[in-house]
Amino acid sequence: MQPRRTVSTLLMLLTISVLGVAALSFLASRGRLPPALAEAYGTVASLASSASDAFSAPRTASDRPDAGDAGSVAARRTTQAAPLSSAQLGAPLVHGKFVSECGAPDDMKVVVKVTVKMGHAVAVAATTDPANAAVASCVEKATREMQWDVSPKTQRATVTY
């Protein structure tokens, strides 16, 4: 009789946990979590999303020739009330493959400044040294086409290649 009671208790705890996570997800999607809880939830959601990516099959978005570095990021977007982590903010920009695809030679310094809100670049500025307007314009266009995880917070990032 004892094993049946243990299974019953475990099922009850699992049910309560799932309901609790569902309630947190609902509140977070509505932006109604207290700030401290929102930050913790955002961190946990980001970690869970990263962990689940390790077990998922490759996305077809990254197979597109025009996907650039944002291919897998564009296919996986999450919504959170908290600001994006540094890793989330830099993820689409991290490899910089789009910089060389825009014709920047290896010895060219390229600086990209981007402002992100609601998963999209709302402002982009690219500079090159030596100056090359065509490369800068291409990098800006490629950056504008990238997608980030969705957060209502406006955030800025500067990346140097």
DSSP file (Angstrom, degrees, kcal/mol; ACC not computed):
  #  RESIDUE AA STRUCTURE BP1 BP2  ACC     N-H-->O    O-->H-N    N-H-->O    O-->H-N    TCO  KAPPA ALPHA  PHI   PSI    X-CA   Y-CA   Z-CA
    1    1 A M     >        0   0    0      0, 0.0     4,-1.4     0, 0.0     3,-0.1   0.000 360.0 360.0 360.0 -30.8    0.0    0.0    0.0
    2    2 A Q  H  >  +     0   0    0      1,-0.2     4,-2.0     2,-0.2     5,-0.2   0.892 360.0  54.0 -63.4 -42.6    2.9    2.4    0.7
    3    3 A P  H  > S+     0   0    0      0, 0.0     4,-2.3     0, 0.0    -1,-0.2   0.875 106.4  53.4 -62.0 -35.0    4.2    2.4   -3.0
    4    4 A R  H  > S+     0   0    0      1,-0.2     4,-2.2     2,-0.2    -2,-0.2   0.897 108.7  48.9 -65.3 -39.3    0.8    3.5   -4.2
    5    5 A R  H  X S+     0   0    0     -4,-1.4     4,-2.4     2,-0.2    -1,-0.2   0.881 110.4  51.6 -66.7 -38.6    0.7    6.4   -1.8
    6    6 A T  H  X S+     0   0    0     -4,-2.0     4,-2.6     2,-0.2    -2,-0.2   0.915 110.4  47.6 -65.3 -43.7    4.2    7.5   -2.9
    7    7 A V  H  X S+     0   0    0     -4,-2.3     4,-2.5     2,-0.2    -2,-0.2   0.913 112.0  50.8 -63.4 -42.1    3.2    7.4   -6.6
    8    8 A S  H  X S+     0   0    0     -4,-2.2     4,-2.1     2,-0.2    -2,-0.2   0.915 111.2  47.9 -61.2 -43.8    0.1    9.4   -5.7
    9    9 A T  H  X S+     0   0    0     -4,-2.4     4,-2.4     2,-0.2    -2,-0.2   0.912 111.5  50.1 -64.5 -43.7    2.1   12.0   -3.8
   10   10 A L  H  X S+     0   0    0     -4,-2.6     4,-2.4     1,-0.2    -2,-0.2   0.903 110.5  49.6 -63.7 -41.0    4.6   12.3   -6.6
   11   11 A L  H  X S+     0   0    0     -4,-2.5     4,-2.4     2,-0.2    -1,-0.2   0.896 110.5  50.7 -64.0 -40.0    1.9   12.8   -9.2
   12   12 A M  H  X S+     0   0    0     -4,-2.1     4,-2.4     2,-0.2    -2,-0.2   0.919 111.4  47.6 -63.9 -43.6    0.3   15.5   -7.1
   13   13 A L  H  X S+     0   0    0     -4,-2.4     4,-2.3     2,-0.2    -2,-0.2   0.897 112.0  50.1 -64.1 -40.5    3.6   17.3   -6.7
   14   14 A L  H  X S+     0   0    0     -4,-2.4     4,-2.5     2,-0.2    -2,-0.2   0.913 110.7  49.5 -63.6 -43.0    4.2   17.1  -10.4
   15   15 A T  H  X S+     0   0    0     -4,-2.4     4,-2.4     2,-0.2    -2,-0.2   0.921 111.7  47.9 -62.2 -45.4    0.8   18.5  -11.2
   16   16 A I  H  X S+     0   0    0     -4,-2.4     4,-2.3     1,-0.2    -1,-0.2   0.897 111.9  50.8 -63.6 -40.2    1.2   21.4   -8.7
   17   17 A S  H  X S+     0   0    0     -4,-2.3     4,-2.5     2,-0.2    -2,-0.2   0.921 110.4  48.4 -63.5 -44.5    4.6   22.1  -10.2
   18   18 A V  H  X S+     0   0    0     -4,-2.5     4,-2.4     1,-0.2    -2,-0.2   0.914 112.2  48.9 -63.4 -42.6    3.3   22.2  -13.8
   19   19 A L  H  X S+     0   0    0     -4,-2.4     4,-2.4     2,-0.2    -1,-0.2   0.887 110.8  51.4 -63.8 -38.3    0.4   24.4  -12.8
   20   20 A G  H  X S+     0   0    0     -4,-2.3     4,-2.3     2,-0.2    -2,-0.2   0.917 111.0  46.8 -64.3 -43.6    2.9   26.8  -11.0
   21   21 A V  H  X S+     0   0    0     -4,-2.5     4,-2.7     2,-0.2    -2,-0.2   0.904 111.8  51.7 -65.2 -40.7    5.1   27.0  -14.1
   22   22 A A  H  X S+     0   0    0     -4,-2.4     4,-2.4     2,-0.2    -2,-0.2   0.911 109.9  49.2 -61.9 -42.1    2.0   27.6  -16.3
   23   23 A A  H  X S+     0   0    0     -4,-2.4     4,-2.5     2,-0.2    -2,-0.2   0.917 111.9  48.5 -64.0 -43.0    0.9   30.4  -14.0
   24   24 A L  H  X S+     0   0    0     -4,-2.3     4,-2.8     2,-0.2    -2,-0.2   0.916 111.3  50.4 -62.2 -43.4    4.4   32.0  -14.1
   25   25 A S  H  X S+     0   0    0     -4,-2.7     4,-2.4     2,-0.2    -2,-0.2   0.918 111.0  49.0 -61.1 -43.7    4.5   31.7  -17.8
   26   26 A F  H  X S+     0   0    0     -4,-2.4     4,-1.1     2,-0.2    -2,-0.2   0.943 113.7  45.2 -61.8 -48.7    1.1   33.4  -18.2
   27   27 A L  H  <>S+     0   0    0     -4,-2.5     5,-2.7     1,-0.2     4,-0.4   0.892 112.9  51.3 -63.1 -39.8    2.0   36.2  -15.8
   28   28 A A  H ><5S+     0   0    0     -4,-2.8     3,-1.2     1,-0.2    -1,-0.2   0.894 106.2  54.1 -65.6 -39.3    5.4   36.7  -17.5
   29   29 A S  H 3<5S+     0   0    0     -4,-2.4    -1,-0.2     1,-0.3    -2,-0.2   0.769 111.2  46.5 -67.1 -23.1    3.7   36.9  -21.0
   30   30 A R  T 3<5S-     0   0    0     -4,-1.1    -1,-0.3    -3,-0.3    -2,-0.2   0.445 113.3-120.0 -94.7  -2.4    1.5   39.6  -19.7
   31   31 A G  T < 5S+     0   0    0     -3,-1.2    -3,-0.2    -4,-0.4    -2,-0.1   0.817  76.3 125.0  69.7  31.2    4.4   41.5  -18.1
   32   32 A R      < +     0   0    0     -5,-2.7    -4,-0.2    -6,-0.1    -5,-0.1   0.149  31.1 113.2-112.5  18.8    2.8   41.2  -14.6
   33   33 A L  S    S-     0   0    0     -6,-0.3     5,-0.0    -5,-0.1    -9,-0.0  -0.667  76.9-102.3 -86.3 145.8    5.6   39.6  -12.6
   34   34 A P     >  -     0   0    0      0, 0.0     4,-3.0     0, 0.0     5,-0.2  -0.356  40.5-106.8 -59.7 150.0    7.3   41.5   -9.8
   35   35 A P  H  > S+     0   0    0      0, 0.0     4,-2.4     0, 0.0     5,-0.2   0.868 118.1  47.1 -51.3 -46.7   10.7   42.8  -11.1
   36   36 A A  H  > S+     0   0    0      1,-0.2     4,-2.0     2,-0.2     5,-0.1   0.919 116.6  44.1 -63.8 -42.5   12.8   40.4   -9.0
   37   37 A L  H  > S+     0   0    0      2,-0.2     4,-2.8     1,-0.2    -1,-0.2   0.864 111.3  54.7 -69.8 -35.7   10.7   37.4  -10.1
   38   38 A A  H  X S+     0   0    0     -4,-3.0     4,-2.7     2,-0.2    44,-0.4   0.907 108.5  48.5 -63.8 -42.0   10.7   38.6  -13.7
   39   39 A E  H  X S+     0   0    0     -4,-2.4     4,-2.1    -5,-0.2    -2,-0.2   0.930 114.1  45.5 -64.5 -45.0   14.5   38.7  -13.8
   40   40 A A  H  X S+     0   0    0     -4,-2.0     4,-2.5     2,-0.2    -2,-0.2   0.912 113.8  49.5 -64.1 -42.2   14.7   35.2  -12.3
   41   41 A Y  H  X S+     0   0    0     -4,-2.8     4,-3.1     1,-0.2     5,-0.2   0.910 109.6  51.9 -63.7 -42.5   12.0   33.9  -14.7
   42   42 A G  H  X S+     0   0    0     -4,-2.7     4,-2.2     2,-0.2    -1,-0.2   0.896 110.8  48.0 -60.9 -40.6   13.8   35.5  -17.6
   43   43 A T  H  X S+     0   0    0     -4,-2.1     4,-2.4     2,-0.2    -2,-0.2   0.935 114.2  45.5 -65.3 -46.6   17.1   33.8  -16.6
   44   44 A V  H  X S+     0   0    0     -4,-2.5     4,-2.8     2,-0.2     5,-0.2   0.916 113.3  50.0 -64.1 -43.1   15.4   30.4  -16.1
   45   45 A A  H  X S+     0   0    0     -4,-3.1     4,-2.4     1,-0.2    -1,-0.2   0.898 111.2  49.6 -62.5 -40.4   13.5   30.7  -19.4
   46   46 A S  H  X S+     0   0    0     -4,-2.2     4,-2.4    -5,-0.2    -2,-0.2   0.918 112.6  46.7 -64.9 -43.5   16.7   31.6  -21.3
   47   47 A L  H  X S+     0   0    0     -4,-2.4     4,-2.6     2,-0.2    -2,-0.2   0.912 113.1  49.1 -64.5 -42.4   18.6   28.7  -19.8
   48   48 A A  H  X S+     0   0    0     -4,-2.8     4,-2.5     2,-0.2    -2,-0.2   0.900 111.3  49.9 -64.5 -39.9   15.7   26.3  -20.6
   49   49 A S  H  X S+     0   0    0     -4,-2.4     4,-1.6    -5,-0.2    -2,-0.2   0.913 112.2  47.2 -65.0 -42.6   15.5   27.6  -24.1
   50   50 A S  H  X S+     0   0    0     -4,-2.4     4,-1.0     1,-0.2    -2,-0.2   0.902 112.8  49.7 -64.5 -41.0   19.3   27.1  -24.6
   51   51 A A  H >X S+     0   0    0     -4,-2.6     4,-0.6     1,-0.2     3,-0.5   0.898 109.2  51.1 -65.6 -40.4   19.1   23.6  -23.1
   52   52 A S  H >X S+     0   0    0     -4,-2.5     3,-0.8     1,-0.2     4,-0.7   0.831 102.9  60.6 -68.7 -29.6   16.2   22.6  -25.3
   53   53 A D  H >< S+     0   0    0     -4,-1.6     3,-0.5     1,-0.2    -1,-0.2   0.826  95.6  62.3 -64.2 -30.5   18.2   23.8  -28.4
   54   54 A A  H << S+     0   0    0     -4,-1.0    -1,-0.2    -3,-0.5    -2,-0.2   0.782 110.7  38.9 -65.6 -25.7   20.9   21.3  -27.6
   55   55 A F  H << S+     0   0    0     -3,-0.8    -1,-0.2    -4,-0.6    -2,-0.2   0.486  98.9  94.2-102.7  -5.1   18.4   18.5  -28.1
   56   56 A S  S << S-     0   0    0     -4,-0.7     3,-0.1    -3,-0.5    -3,-0.0  -0.500  78.7-105.7 -90.9 159.1   16.5   19.8  -31.0
   57   57 A A        -     0   0    0     -2,-0.2    -1,-0.1     1,-0.1    -2,-0.1  -0.373  52.2 -79.8 -73.8 157.7   17.1   19.1  -34.7
   58   58 A P        -     0   0    0      0, 0.0     2,-0.2     0, 0.0    -1,-0.1  -0.292  51.1-118.2 -58.4 144.4   18.7   21.7  -36.9
   59   59 A R    >   -     0   0    0      1,-0.1     3,-0.6    -3,-0.1     4,-0.4  -0.558   6.8-132.6 -86.0 149.2   16.2   24.4  -38.0
   60   60 A T  G >> S+     0   0    0      1,-0.2     3,-1.1    -2,-0.2     4,-0.6   0.761 101.0  70.9 -72.5 -23.4   15.5   24.9  -41.6
   61   61 A A  G >4 S+     0   0    0      1,-0.3     3,-0.9     2,-0.2    -1,-0.2   0.856  95.4  53.1 -61.8 -33.7   15.9   28.7  -41.3
   62   62 A S  G <4 S+     0   0    0     -3,-0.6    -1,-0.3     1,-0.2    -2,-0.2   0.663  99.1  64.8 -76.6 -13.6   19.6   28.3  -40.8
   63   63 A D  G <4 S+     0   0    0     -3,-1.1    -1,-0.2    -4,-0.4    -2,-0.2   0.659  78.2 103.1 -80.3 -15.9   19.8   26.3  -44.0
   64   64 A R  S X< S-     0   0    0     -3,-0.9     3,-1.5    -4,-0.6     4,-0.3  -0.431  75.5-134.0 -67.1 139.7   18.7   29.3  -46.1
   65   65 A P  T 3  S+     0   0    0      0, 0.0     3,-0.4     0, 0.0    -1,-0.1   0.775 106.3  49.7 -66.3 -23.8   21.7   30.9  -47.9
   66   66 A D  T 3  S+     0   0    0      1,-0.2    -2,-0.1     2,-0.0    -4,-0.1   0.343  83.4  94.8 -94.9   7.7   20.6   34.4  -46.8
   67   67 A A    X   +     0   0    0     -3,-1.5     3,-1.0     1,-0.1    -1,-0.2   0.817  60.1 176.9 -70.3 -30.1   20.2   33.4  -43.1
   68   68 A G  G >   -     0   0    0     -3,-0.4     3,-1.0    -4,-0.3    -1,-0.1  -0.248  63.6 -31.7  59.8-149.8   23.7   34.6  -42.2
   69   69 A D  G 3  S+     0   0    0      1,-0.2     4,-0.3    23,-0.1     3,-0.3   0.660 136.5  65.2 -76.3 -15.4   24.6   34.3  -38.5
   70   70 A A  G <> S+     0   0    0     -3,-1.0     4,-3.2     1,-0.2     5,-0.2   0.384  70.2 106.2 -89.1   5.3   21.0   34.9  -37.4
   71   71 A G  H <> S+     0   0    0     -3,-1.0     4,-1.1     1,-0.2    -1,-0.2   0.929  86.5  32.2 -53.1 -59.2   19.7   31.7  -39.0
   72   72 A S  H  > S+     0   0    0     -3,-0.3     4,-0.8     1,-0.2    -1,-0.2   0.827 119.5  54.4 -72.1 -29.0   19.1   29.6  -35.9
   73   73 A V  H >4 S+     0   0    0     -4,-0.3     3,-0.6     1,-0.2    -1,-0.2   0.886 104.0  54.8 -69.8 -37.8   18.2   32.6  -33.8
   74   74 A A  H 3< S+     0   0    0     -4,-3.2    -1,-0.2     1,-0.2    -2,-0.2   0.828 107.6  50.4 -64.7 -30.5   15.6   33.7  -36.2
   75   75 A A  H 3< S+     0   0    0     -4,-1.1     2,-0.6    -5,-0.2    -1,-0.2   0.703 111.4  51.7 -80.4 -19.0   13.9   30.3  -35.9
   76   76 A R    <<  +     0   0    0     -4,-0.8     2,-0.4    -3,-0.6    -1,-0.2  -0.897  66.1 157.7-124.5 101.7   13.9   30.4  -32.1
   77   77 A R        -     0   0    0     -2,-0.6     2,-0.3    -3,-0.1    72,-0.1  -0.985  16.1-169.3-123.8 133.8   12.5   33.5  -30.5
   78   78 A T        -     0   0    0     -2,-0.4    72,-3.3     2,-0.0     2,-0.4  -0.834  16.4-132.5-116.4 159.1   11.1   33.7  -27.0
   79   79 A T  B     +a  150   0A   0     -2,-0.3     2,-0.3    70,-0.2    72,-0.2  -0.923  31.4 165.0-110.6 135.6    9.1   36.4  -25.3
   80   80 A Q        -     0   0    0     70,-2.3   -51,-0.1    -2,-0.4     4,-0.1  -0.994  39.3-140.9-148.4 151.9   10.1   37.7  -21.8
   81   81 A A  S    S+     0   0    0     -2,-0.3    72,-0.1    70,-0.2    -1,-0.1   0.791  83.6  78.7 -80.8 -29.7    9.3   40.6  -19.6
   82   82 A A  S    S-     0   0    0    -44,-0.4    71,-0.2     1,-0.1    -2,-0.1  -0.323  96.1 -89.6 -76.5 160.2   12.9   41.0  -18.4
   83   83 A P        -     0   0    0      0, 0.0    -1,-0.1     0, 0.0     2,-0.1  -0.273  53.1 -92.6 -61.7 156.8   15.7   42.6  -20.4
   84   84 A L        -     0   0    0     69,-0.2   -41,-0.1    65,-0.1     2,-0.0  -0.436  41.2-116.5 -69.0 145.8   17.7   40.3  -22.7
   85   85 A S     >  -     0   0    0    -43,-0.1     4,-2.7    -2,-0.1     5,-0.2  -0.317  30.0-103.8 -73.1 166.9   20.8   38.9  -21.2
   86   86 A S  H  > S+     0   0    0      1,-0.2     4,-2.3     2,-0.2     5,-0.2   0.894 124.4  52.3 -58.9 -39.3   24.1   39.8  -22.7
   87   87 A A  H  > S+     0   0    0      2,-0.2     4,-1.4     1,-0.2    -1,-0.2   0.915 111.0  45.8 -64.3 -43.0   24.2   36.4  -24.4
   88   88 A Q  H  4 S+     0   0    0      1,-0.2    61,-0.3     2,-0.2    -2,-0.2   0.903 113.8  49.2 -66.0 -40.6   20.7   36.9  -25.9
   89   89 A L  H  < S+     0   0    0     -4,-2.7     4,-0.2     1,-0.2    -2,-0.2   0.873 118.7  38.2 -67.8 -37.1   21.6   40.4  -27.1
   90   90 A G  H >X S+     0   0    0     -4,-2.3     4,-1.3    -5,-0.2     3,-1.0   0.619  90.4  94.5 -89.1 -12.8   24.8   39.4  -28.7
   91   91 A A  G >< S+     0   0    0     -4,-1.4     3,-0.6     1,-0.3     4,-0.4   0.872  86.2  44.9 -52.4 -49.4   23.7   36.0  -30.1
   92   92 A P  G 34 S+     0   0    0      0, 0.0    -1,-0.3     0, 0.0     4,-0.2   0.784 121.5  41.0 -66.9 -22.4   22.7   37.1  -33.6
   93   93 A L  G <4 S+     0   0    0     -3,-1.0    -2,-0.2    -4,-0.2     3,-0.1   0.555  87.5  97.5 -98.0  -9.8   25.9   39.2  -33.9
   94   94 A V  S << S+     0   0    0     -4,-1.3    -1,-0.1    -3,-0.6    -3,-0.1   0.818  87.1  35.9 -60.3 -42.1   28.4   36.8  -32.3
   95   95 A H  S    S-     0   0    0     -4,-0.4    -1,-0.2    -3,-0.1    -2,-0.1   0.818  83.4-152.4 -86.3 -29.1   30.0   35.1  -35.3
   96   96 A G    >>  +     0   0    0     -4,-0.2     3,-1.5    -3,-0.1     4,-1.0   0.695  43.5 143.7  69.8  19.6   30.0   38.1  -37.7
   97   97 A K  H 3>  +     0   0    0      1,-0.3     4,-2.0     2,-0.2     3,-0.2   0.856  67.8  63.1 -57.7 -34.9   29.8   36.0  -40.9
   98   98 A F  H 3> S+     0   0    0      1,-0.2     4,-1.0     2,-0.2    -1,-0.3   0.764  93.9  63.0 -63.2 -24.8   27.6   38.7  -42.4
   99   99 A V  H <4>S+     0   0    0     -3,-1.5     5,-1.7     2,-0.2     3,-0.4   0.946 107.8  39.7 -66.9 -47.8   30.5   41.1  -42.1
  100  100 A S  H ><5S+     0   0    0     -4,-1.0     3,-1.6    -3,-0.2    -2,-0.2   0.852 111.2  59.0 -69.8 -32.2   32.7   39.2  -44.5
  101  101 A E  H 3<5S+     0   0    0     -4,-2.0    -1,-0.2     1,-0.3    -2,-0.2   0.749 100.2  58.5 -66.0 -22.3   29.7   38.4  -46.7
  102  102 A C  T 3<5S-     0   0    0     -4,-1.0    -1,-0.3    -3,-0.4    -2,-0.2   0.415 127.5-100.3 -86.1   2.2   29.3   42.2  -47.1
  103  103 A G  T < 5 +     0   0    0     -3,-1.6    -3,-0.2     1,-0.3    -2,-0.1   0.594  68.8 151.9  94.9  11.6   32.8   42.4  -48.5
  104  104 A A      < -     0   0    0     -5,-1.7    -1,-0.3    31,-0.1    -2,-0.1  -0.644  41.8-131.8 -77.1 123.9   34.8   43.5  -45.5
  105  105 A P    >   -     0   0    0      0, 0.0     3,-1.9     0, 0.0    -1,-0.0  -0.309  25.4-105.5 -69.3 161.9   38.4   42.3  -45.7
  106  106 A D  T 3  S+     0   0    0      1,-0.3    -2,-0.1    -6,-0.0    -6,-0.0   0.785 119.7  53.9 -60.1 -28.7   39.9   40.6  -42.7
  107  107 A D  T 3  S+     0   0    0      2,-0.1     2,-0.4     0, 0.0    -1,-0.3   0.403  86.5 102.7 -89.6   4.5   42.0   43.7  -41.9
  108  108 A M    <   -     0   0    0     -3,-1.9     2,-0.5    53,-0.1    -4,-0.0  -0.735  68.0-137.4 -88.7 132.6   39.0   46.1  -41.9
  109  109 A K  E     -B  129   0B   0     20,-2.4    20,-2.1    -2,-0.4     2,-0.5  -0.787  22.8-172.3 -87.9 125.8   37.7   47.2  -38.5
  110  110 A V  E     -B  128   0B   0     -2,-0.5    51,-3.3    18,-0.2     2,-0.5  -0.983   6.1-167.8-122.8 126.4   33.8   47.2  -38.4
  111  111 A V  E     -BC 127 160B   0     16,-2.6    16,-2.3    -2,-0.5     2,-0.5  -0.963   3.8-167.6-115.8 124.9   31.9   48.6  -35.5
  112  112 A V  E     -BC 126 159B   0     47,-3.1    47,-2.6    -2,-0.5     2,-0.5  -0.955   4.2-171.7-115.3 124.1   28.1   47.8  -35.3
  113  113 A K  E     +BC 125 158B   0     12,-3.1    12,-2.5    -2,-0.5     2,-0.4  -0.972  14.5 178.3-113.7 123.7   25.9   49.7  -32.8
  114  114 A V  E     -BC 124 157B   0     43,-2.7    43,-2.4    -2,-0.5     2,-0.5  -0.975  22.9-155.1-131.8 140.3   22.4   48.3  -32.6
  115  115 A T  E     -BC 123 156B   0      8,-2.7     7,-3.1    -2,-0.4     8,-1.3  -0.970  21.2-162.8-111.7 126.1   19.3   49.2  -30.5
  116  116 A V  E     +BC 121 155B   0     39,-3.4    39,-2.6    -2,-0.5     2,-0.3  -0.901  17.6 161.9-116.9 136.5   16.9   46.3  -30.0
  117  117 A K  E >   -B  120   0B   0      3,-2.4     3,-1.7    -2,-0.4    37,-0.1  -0.959  69.8  -0.9-150.9 136.1   13.3   46.4  -28.9
  118  118 A M  T 3  S-     0   0    0     33,-2.5    32,-0.2    -2,-0.3     3,-0.1   0.809 129.6 -55.4  55.0  34.8   10.6   43.7  -29.3
  119  119 A G  T 3  S+     0   0    0     30,-0.5    29,-2.2    32,-0.4     2,-0.3   0.476 118.7  92.6  85.8   2.2   12.9   41.4  -31.1
  120  120 A H  E <  S-B  117   0B   0     -3,-1.7    -3,-2.4    27,-0.2     2,-0.6  -0.924  80.7-106.8-130.5 153.9   14.0   43.7  -33.9
  121  121 A A  E     +B  116   0B   0     25,-0.5    -5,-0.3    23,-0.4     3,-0.1  -0.684  31.5 179.5 -75.6 120.0   16.7   46.3  -34.5
  122  122 A V  E    S+     0   0B   0     -7,-3.1     2,-0.3    -2,-0.6    -6,-0.2   0.636  72.8  18.8 -97.2 -17.1   15.1   49.7  -34.2
  123  123 A A  E     -B  115   0B   0     -8,-1.3    -8,-2.7     2,-0.0     2,-0.4  -0.961  67.0-180.0-152.0 135.9   18.4   51.6  -34.9
  124  124 A V  E     +B  114   0B   0     -2,-0.3     2,-0.4   -10,-0.2   -10,-0.2  -1.000   4.3 178.0-138.6 135.5   21.6   50.4  -36.5
  125  125 A A  E     -B  113   0B   0    -12,-2.5   -12,-3.1    -2,-0.4     2,-0.4  -0.984   6.0-174.9-136.7 127.2   24.8   52.3  -37.2
  126  126 A A  E     -B  112   0B   0     -2,-0.4     2,-0.3   -14,-0.2   -14,-0.2  -0.975   0.9-175.6-122.6 135.5   27.9   50.6  -38.7
  127  127 A T  E     -B  111   0B   0    -16,-2.3   -16,-2.6    -2,-0.4     2,-0.3  -0.945   6.7-158.2-126.3 151.0   31.3   52.2  -39.2
  128  128 A T  E     -B  110   0B   0     -2,-0.3   -18,-0.2   -18,-0.2     4,-0.1  -0.934  15.6-124.2-127.8 152.1   34.3   50.9  -41.0
  129  129 A D  E    S+B  109   0B   0    -20,-2.1   -20,-2.4    -2,-0.3     2,-0.2  -0.916 107.8  35.1-137.2 109.8   38.0   51.7  -40.8
  130  130 A P  S    S-     0   0    0      0, 0.0    -1,-0.2     0, 0.0     2,-0.0   0.466 119.8-106.5 -69.7 157.1   39.1   52.4  -43.4
  131  131 A A        +     0   0    0     -2,-0.2     2,-0.3    -4,-0.0    -2,-0.1  -0.305  47.9 166.2 -61.9 132.8   35.9   54.0  -44.4
  132  132 A N     >  -     0   0    0      1,-0.1     4,-2.4    -4,-0.1     5,-0.2  -0.782  18.3-168.4-150.1 100.8   33.8   52.1  -46.9
  133  133 A A  H  > S+     0   0    0     -2,-0.3     4,-2.5     1,-0.2     5,-0.2   0.838  87.4  55.0 -62.5 -35.8   30.2   53.2  -47.3
  134  134 A A  H  > S+     0   0    0      2,-0.2     4,-2.1     1,-0.2    -1,-0.2   0.926 111.2  43.4 -66.1 -44.7   29.1   50.1  -49.3
  135  135 A V  H  > S+     0   0    0      2,-0.2     4,-2.6     1,-0.2     5,-0.2   0.930 114.8  50.1 -65.8 -45.0   30.3   47.7  -46.6
  136  136 A A  H  X S+     0   0    0     -4,-2.4     4,-2.4     1,-0.2    -2,-0.2   0.912 111.5  48.3 -60.0 -43.6   28.8   49.8  -43.8
  137  137 A S  H  X S+     0   0    0     -4,-2.5     4,-2.3     2,-0.2    -1,-0.2   0.905 112.1  48.8 -64.1 -42.1   25.5   50.0  -45.6
  138  138 A C  H  X S+     0   0    0     -4,-2.1     4,-2.6     2,-0.2    -2,-0.2   0.910 111.4  49.5 -64.1 -43.2   25.4   46.2  -46.2
  139  139 A V  H  X S+     0   0    0     -4,-2.6     4,-2.3     2,-0.2    -2,-0.2   0.908 110.8  50.3 -63.3 -42.4   26.3   45.5  -42.6
  140  140 A E  H  X S+     0   0    0     -4,-2.4     4,-2.3    -5,-0.2    -2,-0.2   0.924 111.7  47.9 -60.6 -44.8   23.5   47.8  -41.4
  141  141 A K  H  X S+     0   0    0     -4,-2.3     4,-1.4     2,-0.2    -2,-0.2   0.923 112.0  49.1 -62.8 -45.4   21.0   46.1  -43.7
  142  142 A A  H  < S+     0   0    0     -4,-2.6     4,-0.4     1,-0.2    -1,-0.2   0.886 111.7  49.8 -62.3 -38.9   22.1   42.6  -42.6
  143  143 A T  H >< S+     0   0    0     -4,-2.3     3,-1.2     1,-0.2   -22,-0.2   0.894 106.8  54.5 -68.1 -40.1   21.8   43.7  -38.9
  144  144 A R  H 3< S+     0   0    0     -4,-2.3   -23,-0.4     1,-0.2    -1,-0.2   0.802 105.1  55.2 -62.8 -28.5   18.3   45.1  -39.5
  145  145 A E  T 3< S+     0   0    0     -4,-1.4    -1,-0.2    -5,-0.2    -2,-0.2   0.589  89.9  99.2 -81.0 -11.0   17.2   41.8  -40.9
  146  146 A M    <   -     0   0    0     -3,-1.2   -25,-0.5    -4,-0.4     2,-0.4  -0.306  62.6-144.0 -74.3 160.6   18.3   39.9  -37.8
  147  147 A Q        -     0   0    0    -77,-0.2     2,-0.2   -27,-0.1   -27,-0.2  -0.970  12.0-167.7-127.8 144.7   15.9   38.8  -35.0
  148  148 A W        -     0   0    0    -29,-2.2   -59,-0.1    -2,-0.4   -60,-0.0  -0.729  41.3 -78.0-117.8 168.6   16.4   38.7  -31.3
  149  149 A D        -     0   0    0    -61,-0.3     2,-0.5    -2,-0.2   -30,-0.5  -0.394  63.5-100.1 -60.5 151.6   14.4   37.1  -28.5
  150  150 A V  B     +a   79   0A   0    -72,-3.3   -70,-2.3   -32,-0.2    -1,-0.1  -0.659  53.7 154.7 -88.5 126.3   11.4   39.4  -27.7
  151  151 A S        -     0   0    0     -2,-0.5   -33,-2.5   -72,-0.2   -32,-0.4  -0.983  41.9-138.9-143.4 137.9   11.6   41.8  -24.8
  152  152 A P  S    S+     0   0    0      0, 0.0     2,-0.2     0, 0.0   -71,-0.1   0.632  77.9 100.5 -72.1 -10.2    9.7   45.1  -24.4
  153  153 A K  S    S-     0   0    0    -71,-0.2     2,-0.5   -72,-0.1   -35,-0.3  -0.545  76.3-128.1 -76.0 137.7   12.9   46.7  -23.0
  154  154 A T        +     0   0    0     -2,-0.2     2,-0.3   -37,-0.1   -37,-0.2  -0.766  37.1 177.4 -84.4 125.4   15.0   48.8  -25.3
  155  155 A Q  E     -C  116   0B   0    -39,-2.6   -39,-3.4    -2,-0.5     2,-0.3  -0.944  18.1-147.5-133.3 153.3   18.6   47.7  -25.2
  156  156 A R  E     -C  115   0B   0     -2,-0.3     2,-0.3   -41,-0.2   -41,-0.2  -0.901  11.6-176.9-121.9 147.9   21.8   48.6  -27.0
  157  157 A A  E     -C  114   0B   0    -43,-2.4   -43,-2.7    -2,-0.3     2,-0.4  -0.996  10.0-160.6-140.9 144.8   24.8   46.6  -28.0
  158  158 A T  E     -C  113   0B   0     -2,-0.3     2,-0.4   -45,-0.2   -45,-0.2  -0.997  12.9-176.6-125.2 127.6   28.1   47.5  -29.7
  159  159 A V  E     -C  112   0B   0    -47,-2.6   -47,-3.1    -2,-0.4     2,-0.5  -0.987  10.3-157.2-127.6 134.4   30.2   44.9  -31.4
  160  160 A T  E      C  111   0B   0     -2,-0.4   -49,-0.2   -49,-0.2   -51,-0.0  -0.942 360.0 360.0-112.3 129.3   33.6   45.3  -33.0
  161  161 A Y              0   0    0    -51,-3.3   -50,-0.2    -2,-0.5    -1,-0.1   0.336 360.0 360.0-111.1 360.0   34.8   43.0  -35.7
